[in-house]
Amino acid sequence: MGDIGKKKVLVTGSTGFVGSHVVREFIDLGYEVVGISRTEASSPHMIKNISGNTDWCDVLEGVEIIIHCAAAVHQMELSENVLNSYQTLNVDGTLNLAEQAKNSVKRFIFLSTVKVNGEETFSDKFFADDIANPIDPYGVSKECAEAGLREIAVSSKMELVIIRPPLVYGPNPKGNLATLAKYLNRRVPLPLGSVTSNSRSLVYVGNLVDFIYICAEHQAAINETFLISDDSDLSTASIIRHIGSALQLQPLLISVPVFILNFAFKALGKKEYGARLLGDLCVDITKNKTLLDWKPKYSVKEGFQLSFKN
């Protein structure tokens, strides 16, 4: 890998969950970091609203690497505003940034999503080079951005790296993991004790950030697409027990048959929630190991302890 020196890195979404960790890690590694945020203007952050009309000329000078974390994130409940934000930020904003950067920036790292591969795995895992199969509008928007970025990379000297994470967890997590932790802290019995045969890939934010650094410097990462995980898939019951261990609590798990849980989620109009808790979504990271000689820096146990410990 190359000499870091004082390379200048632009990080979008710099105050978000992943972006804030990226900023801290790259500063600690010796990079000059400029963060782009919608809400916070303080060193090293600048405010910009990202869209297809954003002017980037004031921040691109001297930038060698862009790490594009900013995104309109996945929403369970769709609305016209949500769909517009997918197009405005995830597609138009991404491609506008890349177009303005392509003649000066050496490498563009795009944080995409496993949803570009699909929503659920069955007999096999997802692989990084599978044909894209996004199902929902969020996944479709990320796949459109990926396709546009590849066209820009082909027609320029800018190197492209695409990373598709599954569920990312870390300190102060959000979403289903935060909900599960809340229920465990309140000693609420959970009817998920029988959900032991499903398998989910997750990635601890420390592992994701470490992989982003490798992709920023490794020559073999150029113009490649990667999936990423902790390389240890977990059932829902196992995830709950890991959270409980970090909280030093014994989960109160009730073993309700999975077919009853499936029926209940569908009856309540929560099929997508049910799929996340009961279904499989696994990724293969053999490509990361063989091509980049990368393995997760933190174990699953360490990741959960760092994320949920009191």
C-alpha positions in Angstrom: 0.0 0.0 0.0 1.1 3.6 -0.6 2.6 6.1 1.7 -0.1 8.0 3.6 2.0 11.1 4.1 -0.5 13.9 4.4 -3.0 12.8 1.8 -6.2 14.9 1.7 -9.4 12.9 2.0 -12.9 14.2 1.6 -15.6 12.4 3.6 -19.2 13.1 2.9 -21.8 12.3 5.6 -19.0 13.1 8.0 -21.2 13.4 11.1 -23.3 10.4 10.4 -23.0 7.0 12.0 -20.4 5.6 9.7 -18.9 8.8 8.4 -18.0 10.1 11.9 -16.0 6.9 12.6 -14.3 7.2 9.2 -13.3 10.8 10.0 -11.8 9.9 13.3 -10.0 6.9 11.9 -8.4 8.7 9.0 -7.3 11.6 11.2 -5.7 9.2 13.6 -4.0 7.5 10.6 -2.4 10.8 9.6 -4.6 11.9 6.7 -5.7 15.5 6.2 -9.5 15.1 6.4 -12.3 17.4 5.2 -15.7 16.4 6.3 -19.0 17.3 4.6 -22.1 17.5 6.7 -25.6 18.9 6.3 -25.8 20.1 9.9 -22.4 20.8 11.5 -19.8 23.4 10.5 -16.7 22.9 12.7 -13.3 21.6 12.2 -12.9 19.4 10.2 -16.6 19.6 9.0 -18.1 21.9 6.4 -21.8 22.3 5.6 -23.2 21.3 2.2 -26.6 20.1 1.0 -25.8 17.3 -1.5 -27.8 17.2 -4.7 -27.3 17.2 -8.5 -26.7 20.9 -8.3 -24.0 21.1 -5.6 -20.9 23.0 -6.4 -17.8 21.2 -5.1 -15.1 23.4 -6.5 -14.4 25.0 -3.0 -13.4 21.7 -1.4 -11.9 19.5 -4.1 -8.6 21.2 -4.5 -5.8 18.8 -3.4 -8.2 16.0 -2.6 -6.8 12.6 -3.5 -9.5 10.3 -2.0 -13.3 10.7 -1.6 -15.1 8.5 0.8 -18.8 9.0 0.0 -20.8 8.0 3.0 -23.7 10.5 2.7 -27.0 8.9 1.7 -30.7 9.1 2.1 -31.0 6.0 4.3 -33.4 3.2 3.9 -36.9 3.9 5.3 -39.6 1.2 6.0 -42.4 3.7 5.3 -42.2 5.1 1.8 -43.5 8.6 0.9 -43.0 11.0 -2.0 -40.4 12.9 0.0 -38.4 9.7 0.8 -38.5 8.6 -2.9 -37.4 12.1 -4.0 -34.5 12.0 -1.5 -33.3 8.7 -2.8 -33.0 10.2 -6.3 -31.7 13.6 -5.2 -29.0 12.4 -2.8 -28.3 8.8 -3.6 -28.2 9.1 -7.4 -28.0 12.7 -8.6 -25.8 14.0 -5.7 -23.4 11.0 -6.0 -22.9 11.3 -9.7 -22.6 15.1 -9.6 -19.8 14.8 -7.1 -18.0 12.1 -9.1 -18.3 14.2 -12.3 -16.7 17.2 -10.7 -14.0 15.1 -9.1 -13.1 12.8 -11.9 -10.3 14.9 -13.4 -8.5 15.6 -10.1 -9.4 12.9 -7.5 -7.4 9.7 -7.6 -9.9 7.3 -5.9 -13.6 7.4 -5.1 -14.9 5.0 -2.5 -18.7 4.6 -2.6 -20.6 3.2 0.4 -23.4 1.3 -1.2 -25.6 -1.4 0.4 -26.1 -5.2 0.3 -29.6 -4.4 -0.8 -28.1 -4.0 -4.3 -27.7 -7.8 -4.3 -31.2 -8.3 -2.9 -33.3 -8.6 0.2 -32.8 -12.2 1.3 -30.5 -15.2 0.7 -31.7 -18.8 0.5 -29.5 -21.7 -0.5 -26.4 -19.6 -0.9 -24.7 -16.4 0.2 -24.5 -13.2 -1.8 -21.2 -12.7 -3.6 -19.7 -9.3 -4.6 -19.8 -10.0 -8.3 -23.3 -11.4 -8.5 -25.7 -9.8 -10.9 -27.5 -6.9 -9.1 -31.0 -7.6 -8.0 -32.3 -4.7 -5.9 -35.9 -5.1 -4.8 -36.9 -1.9 -3.0 -36.5 1.8 -4.1 -33.5 2.4 -1.7 -31.6 -0.6 -3.2 -32.5 0.5 -6.7 -31.2 4.0 -6.1 -27.9 2.7 -4.9 -27.6 0.4 -7.9 -28.3 3.3 -10.2 -25.5 5.3 -8.5 -23.1 2.3 -8.8 -23.9 2.0 -12.6 -23.4 5.8 -13.1 -20.1 5.7 -11.2 -18.8 2.9 -13.3 -19.5 4.9 -16.4 -17.6 7.9 -15.0 -14.7 5.7 -13.9 -14.4 4.1 -17.3 -14.3 7.5 -19.1 -11.7 9.0 -16.7 -8.6 8.2 -14.7 -10.5 8.2 -11.4 -10.3 4.9 -9.6 -13.6 3.5 -8.2 -14.2 1.2 -5.2 -17.7 0.1 -4.2 -18.4 -1.4 -0.8 -21.8 -2.9 0.0 -22.3 -3.3 3.8 -25.1 -5.3 5.4 -26.4 -4.0 8.8 -23.7 -1.9 10.4 -23.6 -1.8 14.2 -21.5 0.1 16.7 -21.8 2.4 19.7 -25.2 3.9 20.0 -26.8 1.7 17.4 -30.1 2.5 15.7 -32.9 0.4 14.2 -33.8 -3.1 15.3 -30.6 -3.6 17.3 -31.3 -0.5 19.4 -34.9 -1.8 19.9 -33.7 -5.2 21.0 -31.3 -3.6 23.5 -34.1 -1.4 24.9 -36.3 -4.5 25.5 -33.5 -6.4 27.1 -32.7 -3.5 29.4 -36.4 -3.3 30.4 -36.5 -7.1 31.0 -39.2 -7.5 28.4 -39.7 -11.2 27.3 -39.0 -11.7 23.6 -40.8 -14.4 21.5 -37.7 -15.1 19.4 -36.1 -18.0 21.3 -36.9 -20.4 18.5 -35.2 -18.2 15.8 -32.0 -20.2 15.8 -31.8 -21.6 12.2 -31.7 -18.3 10.3 -28.4 -16.6 9.5 -27.6 -12.9 9.2 -24.4 -11.1 8.2 -23.6 -8.0 10.2 -20.5 -5.7 10.3 -19.1 -3.9 13.3 -18.3 -0.3 12.3 -14.7 -0.7 13.4 -14.3 -3.5 10.8 -16.1 -1.5 8.1 -13.8 1.5 8.7 -10.7 -0.6 8.7 -11.8 -2.1 5.4 -12.5 1.4 4.0 -8.9 2.3 4.8 -7.6 -0.8 3.0 -9.7 0.1 0.0 -8.4 3.6 0.0 -4.8 2.5 -0.4 -4.6 -1.0 -1.8 -3.9 -1.2 -5.6 -5.9 -4.4 -6.0 -9.1 -2.6 -4.8 -9.2 -0.4 -7.9 -12.5 -0.7 -9.8 -13.7 -3.5 -7.7 -16.9 -4.1 -5.8 -16.9 -5.7 -2.3 -19.3 -7.1 0.2 -18.3 -6.8 3.9 -19.1 -8.5 7.2 -17.6 -9.7 10.4 -17.2 -13.1 8.7 -19.4 -14.8 11.4 -23.1 -15.1 10.5 -25.6 -15.1 13.4 -29.1 -16.3 14.1 -31.5 -13.8 15.6 -31.5 -15.6 18.9 -27.7 -15.5 18.9 -27.7 -11.7 18.1 -30.0 -11.2 21.1 -27.7 -13.3 23.4 -24.6 -11.3 22.2 -26.4 -8.0 23.1 -27.5 -9.5 26.4 -23.9 -10.6 27.2 -22.6 -7.0 26.5 -25.3 -5.6 28.7 -24.6 -8.2 31.4 -28.2 -9.4 31.2 -29.7 -12.8 30.6 -32.3 -12.4 27.8 -35.8 -13.5 28.5 -36.5 -15.6 25.4 -39.7 -17.4 24.7 -39.7 -20.0 22.0 -42.6 -19.2 19.7 -42.6 -21.4 16.5 -41.2 -19.5 13.6 -44.3 -20.2 11.4 -46.5 -18.5 14.0 -44.1 -15.5 14.1 -44.2 -15.3 10.3 -48.0 -15.3 10.3 -48.1 -12.6 13.0 -45.8 -10.2 11.1 -47.7 -10.6 7.9 -51.1 -10.2 9.7 -49.8 -7.0 11.3 -48.6 -5.6 7.9 -44.9 -5.9 9.1 -43.6 -8.4 6.6 -40.4 -6.5 6.1 -39.7 -6.4 9.8 -40.4 -10.1 10.0 -38.0 -10.8 7.1 -35.2 -9.0 9.0 -35.8 -10.9 12.2 -36.7 -14.4 10.8 -35.0 -14.6 7.4 -31.5 -15.1 6.0 -29.2 -12.5 4.6 -25.6 -13.7 4.3 -22.6 -12.4 2.4 -19.4 -14.0 1.3 -16.2 -12.0 1.9 -13.7 -14.5 0.4 -12.8 -11.9 -2.3 -11.7 -9.4 0.5 -9.4 -12.1 2.0 -7.9 -13.3 -1.3 -7.6 -10.0 -3.2 -6.8 -7.6 -0.4 -5.5 -10.0 2.3 -8.0 -8.5 4.7 -9.7 -10.1 7.7 -11.9 -8.5 10.3 -9.9 -6.5 12.9 -12.6 -7.1 15.6 -14.3 -10.4 16.5 -18.1 -10.5 16.8 -17.9 -10.7 20.6 -15.6 -7.7 20.7 -17.9 -5.8 18.3 -21.0 -6.4 20.4 -19.1 -5.6 23.7 -17.8 -2.3 22.2 -21.3 -1.4 20.9 -23.6 -2.3 23.8 -21.6 -2.4 27.0 -23.0 -0.3 29.8 
